[in-house]
Amino acid sequence: MALTNGSTNGASNGDASSATNSISNPRFLIWGGEGWVAGHLKAYLESQGKDVHVTTIRMENREAVLAELDRVKPTHVLNAAGITGRPNVDWCEDNKETTIRSNVIGTLNLTDACFLRGVHCTVFATGCIYQYDEAHPIGGPGFIETDPPNFKGSFYSTTKGHAEAIMKNYSNCLILRLRMPVSDDLHPRNFVTKISKYEHVVDIPNSNTVLHDLLPASILLAEHNETGIYNFTNPGAISHNEVLTLFKNILQPDFTWKNFTLEEQANVIKAGRSNCELDTTKLTKKLKDYGYEVPEIHEAYRACFERMKAAGI
């Protein structure tokens, strides 16, 4: 399909020729304008002098979505909306209809509306649709983009997996799978803030997304109209204890924490939690086409905490 401003859609198979499909003066519209990730996206785009707009229109409201696209006339939509639950994904277990309305109906509606208007749509999705198994043990190969979801432990993850399976068929859609996102502050949504406040944590390696490293990459991919699914994390996996040790050593020397087992954790949560490593080979290879490199997760965390220390956090 033809995108706005006469651009053609980037190839979902990672063809480097899609670099010629970039738009010289993109206009971004961020969905979920009051959200945490959306706020970081807006700040980054503004720092780059980009033409950026935000909206809080409900994604499931088709007429309002189409009207907003017609009003703003974006070249690119960045979908950072959706429901994760407050204070955590356990909320989704008791609010299934609302979760479906946002994470499935709304997400697909916005993607479809963008397709009809010739707008590239980047969806900030989740990689919490996998769980370590015999083929992907801890320390073994990570899950790749074409592996079918195998984690059904939470209703939140189930809705995200179903939506992704349909969205990937849209030729205007870029799906970025974030996991346990981390920001350069102690915002309540920051993964580090969350685990630092838990009474106990499990100690399992996971893929994480450091926003400082990955959000610029998301704009780079969007501007070149890349499509398809990308595992959108820093390369490698890091355990909760490794994260908190770096946090203690760099930021809070007096910090302490306690561990417990997955079985003990299951007694205090309503929904299961995904634990996995995502393979980032496809992402790192594509970003090299544009001269961009994402640091390994241990290096990324150390740099993140050093930035926070320098900022007096």
Secondary structure, DSSP 8 states (H G I E B T S, - for coil): -B-GGG-B---TT--GGGGGG--SS-EEEEESTTSHHHHHHHHHHHHTT-EEEEE---TT-HHHHHHHHHHH--SEEEE------SSSTHHHHH-HHHHHIIIIIIHHHHHHHHHHTT-EEEEEEESTT----SSS-TTS--B-TTS-----S-HHHHHHHHHHHHHTT-TTEEEEEE-S-B-SS--TTSHHHHHHHSSSB----B---BHHHHHHHHHHHHHTT--EEEE-S-SS-B-HHHHHHHHHHHT-TT----B--HHHHHTT-SS------B--HHHHHHHHTTT-----HHHHHHHHHHHHHHTT-
